[in-house]
Amino acid sequence: MEQANVLIVDDHPIVRQGVRSLLSAYPDICIVGEADSPQCAIAQIQSAKPDVVLLDIRLGQHNGISVARYLKETHPESRVIVLTTYDDDESIFSALEAGAYAYLLKDVALDELPEVIRTVCKGQRCLSPKLLDRVLVEFQQNLSTKQVQGIQLSAADQEILSLMAEGLTNREIGDHLHFSEVTVKKKVQAILEELGVANRTQAVALAIRQNII
Protein backbone atom coordinates (compact mmCIF):
# COMPACT_ATOMS: atom_id res chain seq x y z
CA MET A 1 0.00 0.00 0.00
CA GLU A 2 1.00 3.65 -0.35
CA GLN A 3 2.34 5.53 2.65
CA ALA A 4 -0.31 6.26 5.30
CA ASN A 5 -0.17 9.77 6.78
CA VAL A 6 -1.17 9.64 10.44
CA LEU A 7 -2.22 12.33 12.92
CA ILE A 8 -1.98 11.46 16.64
CA VAL A 9 -4.62 13.12 18.84
CA ASP A 10 -4.16 12.52 22.57
CA ASP A 11 -3.88 14.87 25.54
CA HIS A 12 -1.08 12.83 27.18
CA PRO A 13 2.38 13.70 25.80
CA ILE A 14 3.85 10.35 26.88
CA VAL A 15 1.20 8.48 24.86
CA ARG A 16 1.85 10.59 21.77
CA GLN A 17 5.60 10.06 22.19
CA GLY A 18 5.19 6.30 22.56
CA VAL A 19 2.92 5.95 19.53
CA ARG A 20 5.16 8.18 17.42
CA SER A 21 8.23 6.17 18.42
CA LEU A 22 6.52 2.90 17.52
CA LEU A 23 5.10 3.99 14.17
CA SER A 24 8.26 5.76 13.06
CA ALA A 25 9.86 2.34 12.61
CA TYR A 26 7.49 1.51 9.72
CA PRO A 27 8.40 3.01 6.32
CA ASP A 28 4.80 2.85 5.05
CA ILE A 29 3.52 5.01 7.95
CA CYS A 30 4.32 8.71 8.29
CA ILE A 31 3.40 10.83 11.34
CA VAL A 32 2.24 14.18 9.96
CA GLY A 33 1.30 15.84 13.25
CA GLU A 34 0.14 15.68 16.85
CA ALA A 35 -2.69 17.40 18.72
CA ASP A 36 -3.89 17.51 22.33
CA SER A 37 -7.33 19.14 21.89
CA PRO A 38 -10.21 19.13 19.39
CA GLN A 39 -9.34 22.66 18.24
CA CYS A 40 -5.71 21.74 17.61
CA ALA A 41 -6.75 18.49 15.91
CA ILE A 42 -9.10 20.29 13.51
CA ALA A 43 -6.36 22.78 12.61
CA GLN A 44 -3.92 19.92 11.96
CA ILE A 45 -6.50 18.06 9.88
CA GLN A 46 -7.06 21.11 7.70
CA SER A 47 -3.34 21.60 7.08
CA ALA A 48 -1.96 18.05 7.05
CA LYS A 49 -4.98 16.20 5.56
CA PRO A 50 -4.10 12.88 7.24
CA ASP A 51 -5.25 9.52 5.93
CA VAL A 52 -5.68 8.22 9.49
CA VAL A 53 -6.41 9.98 12.78
CA LEU A 54 -5.49 8.12 15.97
CA LEU A 55 -7.97 9.61 18.41
CA ASP A 56 -8.59 9.41 22.15
CA ILE A 57 -12.19 9.72 23.38
CA ARG A 58 -11.33 12.23 26.09
CA LEU A 59 -9.04 15.18 25.45
CA GLY A 60 -8.75 16.90 28.82
CA GLN A 61 -12.18 18.39 29.47
CA HIS A 62 -13.23 17.94 25.85
CA ASN A 63 -14.93 15.10 23.98
CA GLY A 64 -12.81 13.63 21.21
CA ILE A 65 -15.95 12.41 19.41
CA SER A 66 -16.39 15.94 18.07
CA VAL A 67 -13.22 15.40 16.01
CA ALA A 68 -14.64 12.20 14.51
CA ARG A 69 -17.89 13.98 13.64
CA TYR A 70 -15.92 16.82 12.02
CA LEU A 71 -13.95 14.35 9.91
CA LYS A 72 -17.08 12.48 8.86
CA GLU A 73 -18.69 15.72 7.65
CA THR A 74 -15.69 17.46 6.07
CA HIS A 75 -13.01 14.85 5.32
CA PRO A 76 -14.86 11.54 4.82
CA GLU A 77 -11.83 10.09 3.07
CA SER A 78 -9.89 10.18 6.38
CA ARG A 79 -10.22 7.19 8.72
CA VAL A 80 -10.58 7.46 12.50
CA ILE A 81 -9.02 4.89 14.81
CA VAL A 82 -10.10 5.41 18.39
CA LEU A 83 -7.31 4.49 20.81
CA THR A 84 -8.56 4.92 24.36
CA THR A 85 -8.98 3.50 27.85
CA TYR A 86 -12.75 4.07 27.80
CA ASP A 87 -14.80 0.92 27.20
CA ASP A 88 -18.28 2.09 28.26
CA ASP A 89 -21.18 1.59 25.85
CA GLU A 90 -21.81 5.30 25.27
CA SER A 91 -18.21 5.92 24.21
CA ILE A 92 -18.06 2.86 21.96
CA PHE A 93 -21.34 3.39 20.13
CA SER A 94 -20.97 7.18 19.93
CA ALA A 95 -17.59 6.69 18.24
CA LEU A 96 -18.95 4.11 15.80
CA GLU A 97 -21.98 6.29 15.02
CA ALA A 98 -19.58 9.21 14.41
CA GLY A 99 -17.83 7.15 11.72
CA ALA A 100 -14.85 5.59 13.53
CA TYR A 101 -13.36 2.72 11.52
CA ALA A 102 -11.66 1.09 14.50
CA TYR A 103 -12.05 1.15 18.27
CA LEU A 104 -9.04 -0.06 20.22
CA LEU A 105 -8.36 -0.09 23.93
CA LYS A 106 -4.94 1.10 25.04
CA ASP A 107 -4.12 -2.33 26.43
CA VAL A 108 -3.89 -3.57 22.84
CA ALA A 109 -0.43 -4.78 21.91
CA LEU A 110 1.13 -1.73 20.30
CA ASP A 111 2.83 -3.82 17.65
CA GLU A 112 -0.68 -4.57 16.33
CA LEU A 113 -1.32 -0.88 15.64
CA PRO A 114 0.51 -0.66 12.29
CA GLU A 115 -1.57 -3.50 10.88
CA VAL A 116 -4.78 -1.85 12.11
CA ILE A 117 -3.73 1.34 10.31
CA ARG A 118 -3.17 -0.62 7.11
CA THR A 119 -6.54 -2.35 7.57
CA VAL A 120 -8.57 0.86 7.92
CA CYS A 121 -6.71 2.42 4.98
CA LYS A 122 -8.20 -0.41 2.91
CA GLY A 123 -11.67 0.61 4.10
CA GLN A 124 -12.03 -2.26 6.56
CA ARG A 125 -13.09 -1.95 10.20
CA CYS A 126 -11.58 -3.28 13.39
CA LEU A 127 -12.55 -3.67 17.07
CA SER A 128 -10.64 -4.75 20.13
CA PRO A 129 -11.56 -8.44 20.60
CA LYS A 130 -13.01 -7.83 24.08
CA LEU A 131 -15.47 -5.31 22.60
CA LEU A 132 -16.64 -7.40 19.66
CA ASP A 133 -19.10 -9.55 21.62
CA ARG A 134 -20.72 -6.48 23.18
CA VAL A 135 -21.23 -4.82 19.80
CA LEU A 136 -22.71 -7.99 18.31
CA VAL A 137 -25.14 -8.33 21.23
CA GLU A 138 -26.24 -4.72 20.77
CA PHE A 139 -26.73 -5.32 17.06
CA GLN A 140 -28.88 -8.38 17.74
CA GLN A 141 -30.97 -6.44 20.27
CA ASN A 142 -31.56 -3.71 17.71
CA LEU A 143 -32.65 -6.27 15.13
CA SER A 144 -35.07 -7.87 17.56
CA THR A 145 -36.66 -4.60 18.71
CA LYS A 146 -40.34 -4.78 17.78
CA GLN A 147 -41.94 -2.29 15.41
CA VAL A 148 -43.30 0.52 17.55
CA GLN A 149 -46.68 1.93 16.55
CA GLY A 150 -48.11 5.31 17.50
CA ILE A 151 -44.88 6.90 18.73
CA GLN A 152 -45.58 10.43 19.95
CA LEU A 153 -42.50 12.64 19.95
CA SER A 154 -42.43 16.42 19.82
CA ALA A 155 -40.25 18.36 17.39
CA ALA A 156 -37.91 19.11 20.31
CA ASP A 157 -37.68 15.40 21.15
CA GLN A 158 -36.86 14.59 17.53
CA GLU A 159 -34.11 17.23 17.54
CA ILE A 160 -32.64 15.69 20.68
CA LEU A 161 -32.74 12.28 18.99
CA SER A 162 -30.93 13.69 15.96
CA LEU A 163 -28.21 15.13 18.20
CA MET A 164 -27.96 11.79 20.01
CA ALA A 165 -27.47 10.13 16.62
CA GLU A 166 -24.52 12.47 16.01
CA GLY A 167 -22.93 11.19 19.21
CA LEU A 168 -23.40 14.29 21.38
CA THR A 169 -23.40 13.87 25.15
CA ASN A 170 -26.18 15.25 27.35
CA ARG A 171 -24.03 18.28 28.18
CA GLU A 172 -23.27 18.96 24.51
CA ILE A 173 -26.97 18.63 23.61
CA GLY A 174 -27.79 21.07 26.41
CA ASP A 175 -25.23 23.56 25.12
CA HIS A 176 -26.66 23.25 21.62
CA LEU A 177 -30.31 23.65 22.67
CA HIS A 178 -29.70 25.96 25.64
CA PHE A 179 -30.95 23.42 28.20
CA SER A 180 -29.27 22.37 31.42
CA GLU A 181 -27.60 18.96 31.45
CA VAL A 182 -30.17 17.80 34.04
CA THR A 183 -33.05 18.86 31.78
CA VAL A 184 -31.56 17.01 28.82
CA LYS A 185 -31.05 13.89 30.95
CA LYS A 186 -34.75 13.93 31.90
CA LYS A 187 -35.82 14.51 28.29
CA VAL A 188 -33.61 11.66 27.05
CA GLN A 189 -35.09 9.32 29.66
CA ALA A 190 -38.60 10.32 28.59
CA ILE A 191 -37.69 9.61 24.95
CA LEU A 192 -36.35 6.16 25.88
CA GLU A 193 -39.59 5.38 27.73
CA GLU A 194 -41.73 6.61 24.82
CA LEU A 195 -39.78 4.44 22.38
CA GLY A 196 -39.74 1.46 24.76
CA VAL A 197 -35.97 0.96 24.56
CA ALA A 198 -33.23 0.51 27.15
CA ASN A 199 -30.51 2.91 26.01
CA ARG A 200 -29.50 5.70 23.65
CA THR A 201 -28.10 3.40 20.97
CA GLN A 202 -31.34 1.42 20.71
CA ALA A 203 -33.31 4.69 20.62
CA VAL A 204 -31.27 6.02 17.70
CA ALA A 205 -31.47 2.73 15.80
CA LEU A 206 -35.24 2.52 16.25
CA ALA A 207 -35.75 6.19 15.34
CA ILE A 208 -33.83 5.68 12.09
CA ARG A 209 -35.81 2.55 11.20
CA GLN A 210 -39.11 4.35 11.93
CA ASN A 211 -38.01 7.40 9.90
CA ILE A 212 -38.39 9.60 12.96
CA ILE A 213 -35.01 11.17 12.23
C-alpha positions as CSV (number, residue, x, y, z in Angstrom):
1,M,0.0,0.0,0.0
2,E,1.0,3.7,-0.3
3,Q,2.3,5.5,2.6
4,A,-0.3,6.3,5.3
5,N,-0.2,9.8,6.8
6,V,-1.2,9.6,10.4
7,L,-2.2,12.3,12.9
8,I,-2.0,11.5,16.6
9,V,-4.6,13.1,18.8
10,D,-4.2,12.5,22.6
11,D,-3.9,14.9,25.5
12,H,-1.1,12.8,27.2
13,P,2.4,13.7,25.8
14,I,3.8,10.3,26.9
15,V,1.2,8.5,24.9
16,R,1.9,10.6,21.8
17,Q,5.6,10.1,22.2
18,G,5.2,6.3,22.6
19,V,2.9,5.9,19.5
20,R,5.2,8.2,17.4
21,S,8.2,6.2,18.4
22,L,6.5,2.9,17.5
23,L,5.1,4.0,14.2
24,S,8.3,5.8,13.1
25,A,9.9,2.3,12.6
26,Y,7.5,1.5,9.7
27,P,8.4,3.0,6.3
28,D,4.8,2.8,5.1
29,I,3.5,5.0,8.0
30,C,4.3,8.7,8.3
31,I,3.4,10.8,11.3
32,V,2.2,14.2,10.0
33,G,1.3,15.8,13.3
34,E,0.1,15.7,16.8
35,A,-2.7,17.4,18.7
36,D,-3.9,17.5,22.3
37,S,-7.3,19.1,21.9
38,P,-10.2,19.1,19.4
39,Q,-9.3,22.7,18.2
40,C,-5.7,21.7,17.6
41,A,-6.8,18.5,15.9
42,I,-9.1,20.3,13.5
43,A,-6.4,22.8,12.6
44,Q,-3.9,19.9,12.0
45,I,-6.5,18.1,9.9
46,Q,-7.1,21.1,7.7
47,S,-3.3,21.6,7.1
48,A,-2.0,18.0,7.0
49,K,-5.0,16.2,5.6
50,P,-4.1,12.9,7.2
51,D,-5.2,9.5,5.9
52,V,-5.7,8.2,9.5
53,V,-6.4,10.0,12.8
54,L,-5.5,8.1,16.0
55,L,-8.0,9.6,18.4
56,D,-8.6,9.4,22.1
57,I,-12.2,9.7,23.4
58,R,-11.3,12.2,26.1
59,L,-9.0,15.2,25.5
60,G,-8.7,16.9,28.8
61,Q,-12.2,18.4,29.5
62,H,-13.2,17.9,25.9
63,N,-14.9,15.1,24.0
64,G,-12.8,13.6,21.2
65,I,-15.9,12.4,19.4
66,S,-16.4,15.9,18.1
67,V,-13.2,15.4,16.0
68,A,-14.6,12.2,14.5
69,R,-17.9,14.0,13.6
70,Y,-15.9,16.8,12.0
71,L,-14.0,14.3,9.9
72,K,-17.1,12.5,8.9
73,E,-18.7,15.7,7.7
74,T,-15.7,17.5,6.1
75,H,-13.0,14.8,5.3
76,P,-14.9,11.5,4.8
77,E,-11.8,10.1,3.1
78,S,-9.9,10.2,6.4
79,R,-10.2,7.2,8.7
80,V,-10.6,7.5,12.5
81,I,-9.0,4.9,14.8
82,V,-10.1,5.4,18.4
83,L,-7.3,4.5,20.8
84,T,-8.6,4.9,24.4
85,T,-9.0,3.5,27.8
86,Y,-12.8,4.1,27.8
87,D,-14.8,0.9,27.2
88,D,-18.3,2.1,28.3
89,D,-21.2,1.6,25.9
90,E,-21.8,5.3,25.3
91,S,-18.2,5.9,24.2
92,I,-18.1,2.9,22.0
93,F,-21.3,3.4,20.1
94,S,-21.0,7.2,19.9
95,A,-17.6,6.7,18.2
96,L,-19.0,4.1,15.8
97,E,-22.0,6.3,15.0
98,A,-19.6,9.2,14.4
99,G,-17.8,7.2,11.7
100,A,-14.8,5.6,13.5
101,Y,-13.4,2.7,11.5
102,A,-11.7,1.1,14.5
103,Y,-12.0,1.2,18.3
104,L,-9.0,-0.1,20.2
105,L,-8.4,-0.1,23.9
106,K,-4.9,1.1,25.0
107,D,-4.1,-2.3,26.4
108,V,-3.9,-3.6,22.8
109,A,-0.4,-4.8,21.9
110,L,1.1,-1.7,20.3
111,D,2.8,-3.8,17.6
112,E,-0.7,-4.6,16.3
113,L,-1.3,-0.9,15.6
114,P,0.5,-0.7,12.3
115,E,-1.6,-3.5,10.9
116,V,-4.8,-1.8,12.1
117,I,-3.7,1.3,10.3
118,R,-3.2,-0.6,7.1
119,T,-6.5,-2.3,7.6
120,V,-8.6,0.9,7.9
121,C,-6.7,2.4,5.0
122,K,-8.2,-0.4,2.9
123,G,-11.7,0.6,4.1
124,Q,-12.0,-2.3,6.6
125,R,-13.1,-1.9,10.2
126,C,-11.6,-3.3,13.4
127,L,-12.6,-3.7,17.1
128,S,-10.6,-4.7,20.1
129,P,-11.6,-8.4,20.6
130,K,-13.0,-7.8,24.1
131,L,-15.5,-5.3,22.6
132,L,-16.6,-7.4,19.7
133,D,-19.1,-9.5,21.6
134,R,-20.7,-6.5,23.2
135,V,-21.2,-4.8,19.8
136,L,-22.7,-8.0,18.3
137,V,-25.1,-8.3,21.2
138,E,-26.2,-4.7,20.8
139,F,-26.7,-5.3,17.1
140,Q,-28.9,-8.4,17.7
141,Q,-31.0,-6.4,20.3
142,N,-31.6,-3.7,17.7
143,L,-32.7,-6.3,15.1
144,S,-35.1,-7.9,17.6
145,T,-36.7,-4.6,18.7
146,K,-40.3,-4.8,17.8
147,Q,-41.9,-2.3,15.4
148,V,-43.3,0.5,17.5
149,Q,-46.7,1.9,16.6
150,G,-48.1,5.3,17.5
151,I,-44.9,6.9,18.7
152,Q,-45.6,10.4,20.0
153,L,-42.5,12.6,19.9
154,S,-42.4,16.4,19.8
155,A,-40.2,18.4,17.4
156,A,-37.9,19.1,20.3
157,D,-37.7,15.4,21.2
158,Q,-36.9,14.6,17.5
159,E,-34.1,17.2,17.5
160,I,-32.6,15.7,20.7
161,L,-32.7,12.3,19.0
162,S,-30.9,13.7,16.0
163,L,-28.2,15.1,18.2
164,M,-28.0,11.8,20.0
165,A,-27.5,10.1,16.6
166,E,-24.5,12.5,16.0
167,G,-22.9,11.2,19.2
168,L,-23.4,14.3,21.4
169,T,-23.4,13.9,25.2
170,N,-26.2,15.3,27.4
171,R,-24.0,18.3,28.2
172,E,-23.3,19.0,24.5
173,I,-27.0,18.6,23.6
174,G,-27.8,21.1,26.4
175,D,-25.2,23.6,25.1
176,H,-26.7,23.2,21.6
177,L,-30.3,23.7,22.7
178,H,-29.7,26.0,25.6
179,F,-31.0,23.4,28.2
180,S,-29.3,22.4,31.4
181,E,-27.6,19.0,31.4
182,V,-30.2,17.8,34.0
183,T,-33.0,18.9,31.8
184,V,-31.6,17.0,28.8
185,K,-31.1,13.9,30.9
186,K,-34.8,13.9,31.9
187,K,-35.8,14.5,28.3
188,V,-33.6,11.7,27.1
189,Q,-35.1,9.3,29.7
190,A,-38.6,10.3,28.6
191,I,-37.7,9.6,25.0
192,L,-36.4,6.2,25.9
193,E,-39.6,5.4,27.7
194,E,-41.7,6.6,24.8
195,L,-39.8,4.4,22.4
196,G,-39.7,1.5,24.8
197,V,-36.0,1.0,24.6
198,A,-33.2,0.5,27.1
199,N,-30.5,2.9,26.0
200,R,-29.5,5.7,23.6
201,T,-28.1,3.4,21.0
202,Q,-31.3,1.4,20.7
203,A,-33.3,4.7,20.6
204,V,-31.3,6.0,17.7
205,A,-31.5,2.7,15.8
206,L,-35.2,2.5,16.3
207,A,-35.8,6.2,15.3
208,I,-33.8,5.7,12.1
209,R,-35.8,2.6,11.2
210,Q,-39.1,4.4,11.9
211,N,-38.0,7.4,9.9
212,I,-38.4,9.6,13.0
213,I,-35.0,11.2,12.2
